[in-house]
Amino acid sequence: MRGGETLDASLRKRSLSLARAERLGETVRRIHQCAASARFSIRGHGDKAFFAAKLNHKLGFGDNPVLHQLIAELSCQQPRQIILGDPSPKNIAIARDSDCFRFFDLEDVHRGNVVFDVGFLAGHFLLHTHDAPERAAQLVERFLRGYGHQVLDARLLKTTALGAVMYRLASPVVPYQTDLSTSMKREFLKAVEKVLGRGDLETLSWRNLVFHALAFQ
């Protein structure tokens, strides 16, 4: 892009600073705060069908019981509000000389749960920094600090982040380019599913979650 680069490019080059990760969290929080007062739906009927379809597409393909439970909870949890719907790194631009972010490709904006936006984006920090657990943990923690994640359900947020990693590694519909071999992807998936199966996601620290999920290497 002119005058900067996408978050995807920055993550792949390992050039995203911790300060910018925190600033990104702050920006997503402000978007959610500004959108919270909007009472309309994008597609009618509260966007319920669209939100359910997006959850199933991004989190339900692997037939994982923990993710199916997540879908059920996010589908009915209140409050609902306007969310980005697809905060993928390729849809976020970073200005070259500032910490300003630009969000685009917004056709998935709808009334949903903010946990999805935050968790889905957080998962990409694990994915793109899989060979540097310490760095991955720092990026996740700074992003979440910027957002002020304490207001969100910790278990649902962590489950969503892990589900996003699984989606990128194994979705048969939307292949995602990574530097992982096929065998490493399988091992990564096994590690993530093992973390998902833990019974302590509510209290497990983000740092420990990251290190356990990246223990496949």
Long-range contacts (C-beta under 8 A, 24 or more apart in sequence): 1-93, 3-95, 3-96, 4-93, 4-94, 4-95, 4-96, 5-93, 5-94, 5-96, 6-89, 6-90, 6-91, 6-92, 6-93, 6-94, 7-89, 7-90, 7-92, 7-93, 7-94, 7-101, 8-88, 8-89, 8-90, 8-92, 10-89, 10-94, 11-89, 11-124, 11-125, 11-128, 11-129, 12-128, 14-128, 14-129, 14-132, 14-135, 16-139, 18-138, 18-139, 18-142, 19-99, 19-142, 20-94, 20-99, 21-125, 21-139, 21-142, 21-143, 21-146, 22-142, 22-143, 22-145, 22-146, 23-99, 23-101, 23-146, 24-92, 24-101, 24-121, 24-143, 24-146, 25-118, 25-142, 25-143, 25-144, 25-145, 25-146, 25-147, 25-148, 25-149, 26-146, 26-147, 27-101, 27-146, 28-84, 28-87, 28-117, 28-118, 28-121, 28-146, 28-147, 29-146, 29-147, 29-148, 31-84, 31-103, 32-81, 32-83, 32-114, 32-117, 35-81, 35-82, 35-83, 36-81, 36-82, 38-81, 38-82, 41-110, 41-111, 42-82, 42-109, 42-110, 42-111, 43-110, 46-80, 46-111, 47-80, 47-110, 47-111, 47-112, 48-75, 48-111, 50-110, 51-75, 51-80, 51-110, 51-111, 51-112, 51-113, 54-85, 54-86, 54-108, 54-110, 54-112, 54-116, 55-116, 57-173, 58-120, 58-163, 58-164, 58-167, 58-171, 59-160, 59-163, 59-164, 59-167, 61-167, 61-170, 61-171, 61-172, 61-173, 62-166, 62-167, 62-170, 64-163, 64-166, 64-193, 64-196, 66-159, 66-196, 66-197, 67-159, 67-163, 67-166, 67-196, 70-156, 70-159, 70-160, 70-163, 73-156, 74-112, 74-113, 74-115, 74-116, 74-156, 74-160, 77-113, 77-115, 77-153, 77-156, 80-111, 80-112, 80-113, 81-111, 81-112, 81-114, 82-109, 82-110, 82-111, 83-109, 83-110, 83-111, 83-112, 83-113, 83-114, 83-116, 83-117, 84-108, 84-109, 84-117, 85-109, 85-110, 85-112, 85-116, 85-117, 86-120, 87-117, 87-120, 87-121, 88-120, 88-121, 88-124, 89-121, 89-124, 89-128, 114-152, 115-152, 115-153, 115-156, 115-157, 115-160, 116-160, 118-144, 118-147, 118-149, 118-152, 118-157, 118-160, 119-156, 119-157, 119-158, 119-159, 119-160, 119-161, 119-163, 119-164, 120-160, 120-161, 120-164, 121-164, 122-157, 122-160, 122-161, 122-164, 123-160, 123-161, 123-162, 123-163, 123-164, 123-165, 123-167, 123-168, 124-164, 124-168, 126-161, 126-165, 126-210, 126-213, 126-214, 127-164, 127-165, 127-168, 127-169, 127-178, 128-178, 130-180, 130-188, 130-214, 130-217, 131-214, 131-217, 133-210, 133-211, 133-214, 136-210, 136-214, 137-206, 137-207, 137-210, 137-211, 140-206, 140-210, 141-206, 141-207, 144-206, 154-201, 154-202, 154-203, 155-201, 155-202, 158-201, 158-204, 158-206, 158-209, 159-196, 159-201, 161-209, 162-192, 162-195, 162-196, 162-209, 162-213, 163-196, 165-192, 165-213, 166-192, 166-193, 184-216, 184-217, 187-216, 187-217, 188-213, 188-214, 188-216, 190-216, 191-215, 191-216
